[in-house]
Amino acid sequence: MRRILSLLALLIIAWGMSSCGDSIREKKELQRQQQVADSLALKVATLPTLDCLPIFVAYQNDFFKSQGVDVKLMEYEAQIDCDRALTKKHVECAVSDIFRAERMRKDDSGIKFITSTSAYWQLIANQKARVKEIRQLSEKMIGMARYSATDYLTNVALDSVRPDNQVFRIQVNDVIVRLGMLLNNSMDAVFLTEPQATTARLAGHRVLMDSRNKGLSMGAIISRGGINDQHRQKQIEGFTKAYNMACDSINRYGMQHYADVINRYCHADDATVKALPKIVFEHATQPKASDLEKTKNVKWRLN
């Protein structure tokens, strides 16, 4: 009897070890399949800003899937992180601006524009800084990002009035942190796009400059080299069609219809979403030659 019980115990142990081995093999196979799927997916680096809204809407409403494109969103809070993800080949597409894109193209001719975007930036002064116009920023700090649209706009703003004393350019790459520094009174002025600019205005801070008045379209969605193969090319085509569908939907129903999407992806509160200005989202189109011309021979300044 004892021998029978011992034999049964050994059989049970052997069966358990076999099952465990099968489970490990199955897990590894699932991981391998997931890695393959991830490598084939179109990974897109985004920011918590409204120029990304068509991407978020297309993702949430399965517009990408309807065009046969498996899109994976990689959410960042700084343009520099989107750029790094693109150049390191962690993503295939990224939200950026024409200044950063053209700078990257000098090192990588494979960087291409998918579309310009509706992004605009406002220079907003802290109400406690008692700054009512740009010339009063003398000896004060401006939060911006180096080698970007906000860096270029800082040049434009300061060159227009030439303050008596130095204005300090403080690099704050994270757009959420930049807004927080304004709201916490640790920065005299910052460049913000939507919806962060609306949050700042609601808090009583003053707009000193609006990039829309400069007649420039500086936002962009870009892709990196390697999309010339048939698979990637079809993905970009499907992405563009879904992007256009999302633009049409937002323009038709309004941004309030997608309040939950803006809350989720842009970290905006209800008051901000309700106060957002009307923005028309255009179909995917290449940046204008006149805008790209502005990116040439820019003198980037350390101060």
N, C-alpha and C positions, 0 to 999 in steps of 0.2 A: 504493500500500500504506500509506504514511504517512497519507494522508488517511482511509483506512478505519479505521486504528488510532485516529486522533484523534477520529473520529466515534464510535467505540465507547467511548472514554474519556469523551466528553461525555455519551453516553447513560447510562453507568454512574454518573457524577456526578449527573446529573439524577434517575436512579432512586433513588440514595441520599438525595438531598435530599428527594424525595417521600416516601420511607419514613420519614425522620426527622420530616417534618412530620406524617405519619399517626400516628407514635408519640407525638409531643407532644400531638396532639389527643386521642388515646385516653387518655393519662395525665390530661389535664385533665378529660375526661369521667368517668373513674373517680373523680377527686377530687370532682367535682361530685356524683356519685351517693353517694359516701361522706358528704359534707356533708349531703345530704338525709336519708340514713339516720340520721346522728347527731342531726339536728334532730328526727326522729320518735321516736327511742329514748327510753326513760325512764331518765334519768341520776340515779343515787342516790349521794349523798355519805355515805361510811362512815368509821368509826373502827376502830382495831385492838383492839376491846373485845368482850366476849361478848354484849352486847345486840345486836350486829350478826350474831351467829352464824346465826340463821335466814335472814338475807339471803344470807350467804356460802354456806350449804348449798343454798338454793334456786338460787343462781347456778351452783354447781359441779355440781349434779345435774339441771340443765336443767328445774327445776320452773317457772321463769318461761316458758321456751319452750313448755312443755306447756300453758300458759295463754294462749299467743299474745302474750306480751309480750317485746319486745326490751329487756333491761335492760343498762345499762352502768354499772359500778362506778367511782366516782371516789374513790380512797382518800386520806384525810387523817389527820393525827395530832392534830388539835386541833379542839374544838368550834367555835371562832371561825372556823376555815377552812371548816367545813361550813356555818356560818351565812352567811358571806360568799358562798360559792358559790351558796347558795339565793337570797339577796336580790339578787345580781348576775345571776340567771337563767342561771347556768352549769349548774345541775342543777334537776331538778323535785322531788326528795325529799331529805331529809337526816336523819341520826340526831342527836338533840339531847336536851334535857331540858325539862321543863315551864316552868322559870323563864326559860330563854333563849327558848323559843317564845313565851311570853306577852309578853315584852319586845319581840320582833320584831313581834308582832301589833298593838302600839300604833301602829306605823308602816305596817303592811301587813295590812289586814283579810283579805287573801287567803291568809294563812298558816293552814293547817288541820292538825289532827291526823289521822294515819292510824291510829296505835295508841300505846298506852303500851307500855313494855318492862319486862323483868325486871331492869334495871340497879339496882345498889345501890353505895354508896360506903363505904369504911372510912377512918377517920383513923388513920394508921399512924405511930408515932414511931420515929425512928432509935434503934437499941439503944445507940449511943455517946452519945446525948444524956441517957441515964439518966432518962428520963421514963416514969413508970409510970401516971400519971393526968393528965387534961386540965389541972388547975390548975397543974401543974408546967411548962406551956408558957410561963409568964411570961418575957418578954424573949427568946423563941425564935421561929423562923420556921416558918410553915405554907405549903406549896406548894398552890395552888388556882387556879381560873380565875374571873375576875370575872363577876358577873351570871349565875351558873350555880347548879346544885344544890350544887356544892362550896362556893361562896360563902355560900349560905344555910345549909348545914350548919356552916360555920365560925361563923356567928352563933349557931346553936343550941348548938354545943359550948361556946363561950366564955361565952354568957349563962347556961349551966347552972352554972358554977362561979365566974365573974368573977375571973380571976387578978389578983394584986396589981398587976402591972405590965403594960405594953403587950405584946401578942402581934403579931408582924409578919406581915401577909398578903402573901405573895410570889406574884405572878401568873406561873404557869408553865402555859401553855396546852397545850403538847405533852405528851400522856400518857406517851409513851416517855421524853421528857426528864425529866419529873417523877419517874418511877420511877428513872431513872439518877441523879438528884441524891440520892435517898434511899440508893441502893446505894453511891454514891461518898462518902457522908457529908458532902455539901455542903448538906443541908437537914435541919432538926430533925424535921419531921413533914410528911406530905403526905396528901392525899386521893386514893385510888385506887379504881378499880372493877376487875372481873375482866377478863382474867387477871392483870393487873399486881399486884393485891393479893395473889394467891397467891404470885407470885414474891417479893414483899417479905416475906411471912410465912415462906417457906422459908429466906430469908436471915437469919432470927432477929429481925426487927423486930416491934415490939409494937403490937397493935390497941388503940386507945384508945376508939374509937367505931364503931358500925355503923349505917348509916342504916335498916336493916331494923327495928331496935328502935324507930324513931320512927313506924312504921306508915305510911310514905309510899312511893308509887310515883312516882318522878320522871323515869324515862327515857321518851323519846318518839321516834317517827318522824313527821316532819312533811312537808307538801308546800306548794308556793306556789301563788298564783293562776294561773289559766289552765287548770285541770284540768276546768272545766265543759264544755268542748267534748267532743264525743262520743268522739274519739280518746283524749284524755287520761283521760277518765272510765273508758273500757274498760281502759286500761292500769292505773289505780289498782285497779280491781276485780280484774284478773288478778294484779297484784302482791300484793294481800291474800290471794287464794286460794293462791298459791304460798307466801307467808309462812306461812300456816296449815299447809300441807302439810309445810313444813320443821320447824315446831314439833313436829308430830306425830312426824316421823321422829327428831328429836333426843330427844324424850321416850321414844320406843320403844326406840331402840338405844343411847342414852346418848352423852355427849359424847366418850368415848374412841373411839367408832366414827368420829368425825369429827376425830380427833387431827391428821391431816394438814391439814385445813382450818384448824384453830386455829393450827397451826404457821405455815401460809402467810400467813394474813390478820392474825393477832394478834401475830405475831413472838414466840410463846411457845416456850420450850424443852420438851423431853420431860418433864423433872422437874415443871415447872409444870403441864403438861397432865394428868399422872397424879395430881397432888395437888388438882385443881380440886374444889370442893364441888359437890354435886348442885344443879342449878338446873332448875326446871320452867319451860318456855317456854309461855306462854299464847297462845291465838289472839288475833288483832288485836281490840282493844277500846279504846274511847275512855277517856281519863283520867277518873278519878273527880272529881266536882264538889268533894268535900272536899279532894282534893289540889290542884286548881286554885285553890281558895280561899286556899291558903297562899302563892300567888304574888302576891296582892294586898297592897299597902301594905308591901312589904318595904323595910326601911331598909338600903340598900346602904352599906357603910362603906369608907372609904379605908384605914383602919388597923384 
